[in-house]
């Protein structure tokens, strides 16, 4: 017989074994300590918790099954430990390292790209998936629209069918990058830099006006 507790992760309530909760709580505290001096610490932690929530939901598959120690350990092994982030940085600076030789890409998933869109992000998502400039995808849609008249219909269908990349994990999967601590941190920092740059540009334009 095991004690269970209730925990809220990224707005989703899970029932979790007490020992699994202790392991998860220690992991998250360790992560927050690791990232506490990093810019965007709260955003990074939110992205990590969002991914953990997704992983637990996938494991539960809509059932009322309690999150176990095995579930927590498996999720942590996929995300990685904080110490591994420093290790990855060192490996990148060492061309002869074994980690640097590990080039197996993560499986890609097709999403609409909300960060590279004019209408619905379909072309941005297709560009990321097929590793081509989204501009060329937009040109193809325009040509099919004017030449064959079905480009608009096709775009609307894809807009409905293809899900939007809502989370950091979705954006990484869209680009074929592994959803681990290092890539979540990198992606969120890039987003924060883009927001800061856009605000600075807006401030300069306002100053000129």
MARLUM-927007 format. One record per residue (C-alpha): residue number from 1; z negated, x negated, y negated. Coordinates in pm, 1 decimal, m for minus. Each point is the difference from the previous one (the first is absolute). Example, Ala and Ser with C-alpha at 12.3 -4.5 7.8 and 13.67 -1.06 7.14 Angstrom:
// residues 2
@k = 1 c3 = m780.0 c1 = m1230.0 c2 = 450.0
@k = 2 c3 = 66.0 c1 = m137.0 c2 = m344.0
***
This chain:
// residues 209
@k = 1 c3 = 0.0 c1 = 0.0 c2 = 0.0
@k = 2 c3 = 100.4 c1 = m131.5 c2 = m344.2
@k = 3 c3 = m93.4 c1 = 97.2 c2 = m351.0
@k = 4 c3 = 287.1 c1 = 94.3 c2 = m230.5
@k = 5 c3 = 22.4 c1 = 19.3 c2 = m375.9
@k = 6 c3 = 241.1 c1 = 143.4 c2 = m253.9
@k = 7 c3 = 189.1 c1 = m224.4 c2 = m239.9
@k = 8 c3 = 246.7 c1 = 69.6 c2 = m280.6
@k = 9 c3 = 287.5 c1 = m248.8 c2 = m11.2
@k = 10 c3 = 254.1 c1 = 47.2 c2 = m277.2
@k = 11 c3 = m87.7 c1 = 369.2 c2 = m26.4
@k = 12 c3 = 28.0 c1 = 66.0 c2 = 375.0
@k = 13 c3 = m312.7 c1 = 83.7 c2 = 201.5
@k = 14 c3 = m38.0 c1 = m169.3 c2 = 339.6
@k = 15 c3 = m265.6 c1 = 22.0 c2 = 269.8
@k = 16 c3 = m77.6 c1 = m351.6 c2 = 115.5
@k = 17 c3 = m231.0 c1 = m161.8 c2 = 256.1
@k = 18 c3 = m304.9 c1 = m161.7 c2 = m160.0
@k = 19 c3 = 81.2 c1 = m349.5 c2 = 128.1
@k = 20 c3 = 362.0 c1 = 40.1 c2 = m116.4
@k = 21 c3 = m125.6 c1 = 108.3 c2 = m342.8
@k = 22 c3 = m220.4 c1 = m310.5 c2 = m26.2
@k = 23 c3 = 297.4 c1 = m223.2 c2 = 86.6
@k = 24 c3 = 228.4 c1 = 177.0 c2 = m248.5
@k = 25 c3 = m260.4 c1 = m3.8 c2 = m276.2
@k = 26 c3 = m59.7 c1 = m373.7 c2 = 47.2
@k = 27 c3 = 376.8 c1 = m62.7 c2 = m3.9
@k = 28 c3 = 52.9 c1 = 191.3 c2 = m324.1
@k = 29 c3 = m298.4 c1 = m168.8 c2 = m167.2
@k = 30 c3 = 138.9 c1 = m338.3 c2 = 104.6
@k = 31 c3 = 338.2 c1 = 93.2 c2 = m146.8
@k = 32 c3 = m150.4 c1 = 114.4 c2 = m328.8
@k = 33 c3 = m193.7 c1 = m326.1 c2 = m24.9
@k = 34 c3 = 322.8 c1 = m193.4 c2 = 69.5
@k = 35 c3 = 201.9 c1 = 186.6 c2 = m264.5
@k = 36 c3 = m275.8 c1 = 47.4 c2 = m260.7
@k = 37 c3 = 139.1 c1 = m272.4 c2 = m229.0
@k = 38 c3 = 361.0 c1 = 106.0 c2 = 47.3
@k = 39 c3 = 183.3 c1 = 204.9 c2 = m262.4
@k = 40 c3 = 30.6 c1 = 357.6 c2 = 124.0
@k = 41 c3 = m283.3 c1 = m24.6 c2 = 253.8
@k = 42 c3 = m59.9 c1 = 377.4 c2 = m2.5
@k = 43 c3 = 372.1 c1 = 73.1 c2 = 42.2
@k = 44 c3 = 26.7 c1 = m248.3 c2 = 289.7
@k = 45 c3 = m300.1 c1 = 154.6 c2 = 174.4
@k = 46 c3 = 144.9 c1 = 347.4 c2 = m53.0
@k = 47 c3 = 326.8 c1 = m112.9 c2 = 158.6
@k = 48 c3 = m182.7 c1 = m146.0 c2 = 299.7
@k = 49 c3 = m210.5 c1 = 313.9 c2 = 47.8
@k = 50 c3 = 314.4 c1 = 211.2 c2 = m25.8
@k = 51 c3 = 158.9 c1 = m201.3 c2 = 280.3
@k = 52 c3 = m313.9 c1 = 26.5 c2 = 214.8
@k = 53 c3 = 2.4 c1 = 375.6 c2 = m51.4
@k = 54 c3 = 365.2 c1 = 15.5 c2 = 112.1
@k = 55 c3 = m74.4 c1 = m207.3 c2 = 308.9
@k = 56 c3 = m297.1 c1 = 214.3 c2 = 103.3
@k = 57 c3 = 204.2 c1 = 317.0 c2 = m48.2
@k = 58 c3 = 276.7 c1 = m144.0 c2 = 217.7
@k = 59 c3 = m250.9 c1 = m82.7 c2 = 271.8
@k = 60 c3 = m162.2 c1 = 344.7 c2 = m15.1
@k = 61 c3 = 340.3 c1 = 177.7 c2 = m8.7
@k = 62 c3 = m145.4 c1 = 314.7 c2 = m150.0
@k = 63 c3 = m279.2 c1 = 30.5 c2 = 257.5
@k = 64 c3 = m374.7 c1 = 6.5 c2 = m63.3
@k = 65 c3 = m47.0 c1 = m322.7 c2 = 194.3
@k = 66 c3 = m267.8 c1 = m226.9 c2 = m143.8
@k = 67 c3 = 109.4 c1 = m337.4 c2 = m140.3
@k = 68 c3 = m127.7 c1 = m260.1 c2 = 244.5
@k = 69 c3 = m84.9 c1 = m368.6 c2 = m19.3
@k = 70 c3 = 330.1 c1 = m70.4 c2 = 177.3
@k = 71 c3 = 189.3 c1 = 190.4 c2 = m271.4
@k = 72 c3 = m175.7 c1 = m195.2 c2 = m274.7
@k = 73 c3 = 49.5 c1 = m337.0 c2 = 169.0
@k = 74 c3 = 368.2 c1 = 71.6 c2 = 62.5
@k = 75 c3 = 54.9 c1 = 101.4 c2 = m364.6
@k = 76 c3 = m180.3 c1 = m310.1 c2 = m127.0
@k = 77 c3 = 204.4 c1 = m224.8 c2 = 228.9
@k = 78 c3 = 320.3 c1 = 147.2 c2 = m147.1
@k = 79 c3 = m112.9 c1 = m38.6 c2 = m360.2
@k = 80 c3 = m166.0 c1 = m337.2 c2 = 51.0
@k = 81 c3 = m325.3 c1 = m157.5 c2 = m112.9
@k = 82 c3 = m56.9 c1 = m125.5 c2 = m358.0
@k = 83 c3 = m13.4 c1 = m362.5 c2 = 118.7
@k = 84 c3 = 355.7 c1 = 35.3 c2 = 132.8
@k = 85 c3 = 135.9 c1 = 56.3 c2 = m352.5
@k = 86 c3 = m99.3 c1 = m351.8 c2 = m106.2
@k = 87 c3 = 138.8 c1 = m127.0 c2 = 326.5
@k = 88 c3 = 337.9 c1 = 159.4 c2 = m72.7
@k = 89 c3 = 9.5 c1 = m162.3 c2 = m344.7
@k = 90 c3 = m64.0 c1 = m340.8 c2 = 155.5
@k = 91 c3 = 265.8 c1 = 57.8 c2 = 266.2
@k = 92 c3 = 260.7 c1 = 79.0 c2 = m266.0
@k = 93 c3 = m62.5 c1 = m339.5 c2 = m158.1
@k = 94 c3 = 29.6 c1 = m171.0 c2 = 339.4
@k = 95 c3 = 359.2 c1 = 28.2 c2 = 132.6
@k = 96 c3 = m103.9 c1 = m133.1 c2 = 338.7
@k = 97 c3 = m265.3 c1 = 262.9 c2 = 67.2
@k = 98 c3 = 32.5 c1 = 241.1 c2 = 289.9
@k = 99 c3 = m60.2 c1 = 303.9 c2 = m224.0
@k = 100 c3 = 288.5 c1 = m107.8 c2 = m222.6
@k = 101 c3 = 223.6 c1 = m1.8 c2 = 304.9
@k = 102 c3 = m90.8 c1 = 359.8 c2 = 78.6
@k = 103 c3 = 296.9 c1 = 185.2 c2 = m148.6
@k = 104 c3 = 5.6 c1 = 319.1 c2 = 203.6
@k = 105 c3 = 53.9 c1 = 281.1 c2 = m253.4
@k = 106 c3 = m193.9 c1 = 322.8 c2 = 5.9
@k = 107 c3 = 192.3 c1 = 316.6 c2 = 96.8
@k = 108 c3 = 155.4 c1 = 173.8 c2 = m300.8
@k = 109 c3 = m39.1 c1 = 366.3 c2 = m86.7
@k = 110 c3 = 224.0 c1 = 204.9 c2 = m225.0
@k = 111 c3 = m168.4 c1 = 142.4 c2 = m310.4
@k = 112 c3 = 105.2 c1 = 115.3 c2 = m344.5
@k = 113 c3 = m96.6 c1 = m269.9 c2 = m249.5
@k = 114 c3 = m194.2 c1 = 151.3 c2 = m294.0
@k = 115 c3 = m0.8 c1 = m335.2 c2 = m181.6
@k = 116 c3 = 378.9 c1 = m37.3 c2 = 1.2
@k = 117 c3 = 145.2 c1 = 338.9 c2 = m79.3
@k = 118 c3 = 207.4 c1 = 198.3 c2 = m244.1
@k = 119 c3 = m44.2 c1 = 335.5 c2 = 170.5
@k = 120 c3 = m177.7 c1 = 8.1 c2 = 336.7
@k = 121 c3 = m11.7 c1 = m362.6 c2 = 114.6
@k = 122 c3 = 248.1 c1 = 53.0 c2 = 285.2
@k = 123 c3 = 231.9 c1 = m284.1 c2 = m103.1
@k = 124 c3 = m292.7 c1 = m236.0 c2 = m59.5
@k = 125 c3 = m136.8 c1 = 77.3 c2 = 345.7
@k = 126 c3 = 338.6 c1 = m45.9 c2 = 170.0
@k = 127 c3 = 49.4 c1 = m326.5 c2 = m186.8
@k = 128 c3 = m337.9 c1 = m130.8 c2 = 116.7
@k = 129 c3 = 63.2 c1 = 109.2 c2 = 358.9
@k = 130 c3 = 346.8 c1 = m155.5 c2 = 26.5
@k = 131 c3 = m87.1 c1 = m295.4 c2 = m228.5
@k = 132 c3 = 270.4 c1 = 68.1 c2 = m256.1
@k = 133 c3 = m7.4 c1 = 55.6 c2 = m374.5
@k = 134 c3 = m79.4 c1 = 370.3 c2 = m64.8
@k = 135 c3 = 268.2 c1 = m7.2 c2 = m271.3
@k = 136 c3 = 267.7 c1 = m20.2 c2 = 269.0
@k = 137 c3 = m153.7 c1 = 295.7 c2 = 182.1
@k = 138 c3 = 11.6 c1 = 199.2 c2 = m323.6
@k = 139 c3 = 365.7 c1 = m96.5 c2 = m49.6
@k = 140 c3 = 81.9 c1 = 123.4 c2 = 351.8
@k = 141 c3 = m170.4 c1 = 333.5 c2 = m67.9
@k = 142 c3 = 188.8 c1 = 39.1 c2 = m328.0
@k = 143 c3 = 332.8 c1 = m77.9 c2 = 168.5
@k = 144 c3 = m65.3 c1 = 250.3 c2 = 280.0
@k = 145 c3 = m103.6 c1 = 257.7 c2 = m257.6
@k = 146 c3 = 316.7 c1 = m30.3 c2 = m209.5
@k = 147 c3 = 243.8 c1 = m72.9 c2 = 283.5
@k = 148 c3 = m125.7 c1 = 225.9 c2 = 279.0
@k = 149 c3 = m249.5 c1 = 230.2 c2 = m176.9
@k = 150 c3 = m267.7 c1 = m34.6 c2 = 268.9
@k = 151 c3 = m192.9 c1 = m290.1 c2 = m154.8
@k = 152 c3 = m239.7 c1 = 233.7 c2 = m182.5
@k = 153 c3 = m61.5 c1 = 210.4 c2 = 311.4
@k = 154 c3 = m65.6 c1 = m313.2 c2 = 208.0
@k = 155 c3 = m239.3 c1 = m133.5 c2 = m263.9
@k = 156 c3 = m196.4 c1 = 326.7 c2 = m8.0
@k = 157 c3 = m24.1 c1 = 5.5 c2 = 380.1
@k = 158 c3 = m128.7 c1 = m359.2 c2 = 8.5
@k = 159 c3 = m241.3 c1 = 80.8 c2 = m284.2
@k = 160 c3 = m147.6 c1 = 276.4 c2 = 214.0
@k = 161 c3 = 2.4 c1 = m187.3 c2 = 332.7
@k = 162 c3 = m116.2 c1 = m348.7 c2 = m103.1
@k = 163 c3 = m373.2 c1 = m19.4 c2 = m85.3
@k = 164 c3 = m119.9 c1 = m156.8 c2 = m322.4
@k = 165 c3 = m178.4 c1 = m336.8 c2 = 16.4
@k = 166 c3 = m336.6 c1 = 117.6 c2 = m129.6
@k = 167 c3 = m233.9 c1 = m278.6 c2 = 107.1
@k = 168 c3 = 0.9 c1 = m377.8 c2 = m10.9
@k = 169 c3 = 44.8 c1 = m1.4 c2 = 377.8
@k = 170 c3 = 309.7 c1 = 221.6 c2 = m35.9
@k = 171 c3 = 151.0 c1 = m238.5 c2 = m254.8
@k = 172 c3 = m63.3 c1 = m299.9 c2 = 225.0
@k = 173 c3 = 147.5 c1 = 177.3 c2 = 304.0
@k = 174 c3 = 302.6 c1 = 95.2 c2 = m211.3
@k = 175 c3 = 66.7 c1 = m369.9 c2 = m64.8
@k = 176 c3 = m75.7 c1 = m106.0 c2 = 356.9
@k = 177 c3 = m318.9 c1 = m186.7 c2 = m94.4
@k = 178 c3 = m310.9 c1 = 0.8 c2 = 216.5
@k = 179 c3 = m277.3 c1 = 229.4 c2 = m120.4
@k = 180 c3 = m282.1 c1 = m254.3 c2 = m11.5
@k = 181 c3 = m259.9 c1 = m107.1 c2 = m255.7
@k = 182 c3 = 216.2 c1 = m269.1 c2 = m155.8
@k = 183 c3 = 302.4 c1 = 223.7 c2 = m54.9
@k = 184 c3 = m208.6 c1 = 293.8 c2 = m125.0
@k = 185 c3 = m164.9 c1 = m231.9 c2 = m253.8
@k = 186 c3 = 336.8 c1 = m146.5 c2 = m105.8
@k = 187 c3 = 165.9 c1 = 341.4 c2 = m35.9
@k = 188 c3 = m282.2 c1 = 148.4 c2 = m208.6
@k = 189 c3 = m13.5 c1 = m305.1 c2 = m227.3
@k = 190 c3 = 376.3 c1 = 27.8 c2 = m54.4
@k = 191 c3 = m40.7 c1 = 367.5 c2 = m91.0
@k = 192 c3 = m278.2 c1 = m84.4 c2 = m245.3
@k = 193 c3 = 211.4 c1 = m274.7 c2 = m160.6
@k = 194 c3 = 290.8 c1 = 243.7 c2 = m37.5
@k = 195 c3 = m225.9 c1 = 259.0 c2 = m163.5
@k = 196 c3 = m144.3 c1 = m263.0 c2 = m234.8
@k = 197 c3 = 348.9 c1 = m125.3 c2 = m89.8
@k = 198 c3 = 123.6 c1 = 352.9 c2 = m69.7
@k = 199 c3 = m300.6 c1 = 71.1 c2 = m222.4
@k = 200 c3 = 58.9 c1 = m324.2 c2 = m192.1
@k = 201 c3 = 367.9 c1 = 87.9 c2 = m46.1
@k = 202 c3 = m95.5 c1 = 346.8 c2 = m119.5
@k = 203 c3 = m254.5 c1 = m147.8 c2 = m241.7
@k = 204 c3 = 258.2 c1 = m241.3 c2 = m143.5
@k = 205 c3 = 253.7 c1 = 280.1 c2 = m47.0
@k = 206 c3 = m263.1 c1 = 216.6 c2 = m168.8
@k = 207 c3 = m89.8 c1 = m289.0 c2 = m230.1
@k = 208 c3 = 361.9 c1 = m42.5 c2 = m102.7
@k = 209 c3 = 31.1 c1 = 370.1 c2 = m78.6
***
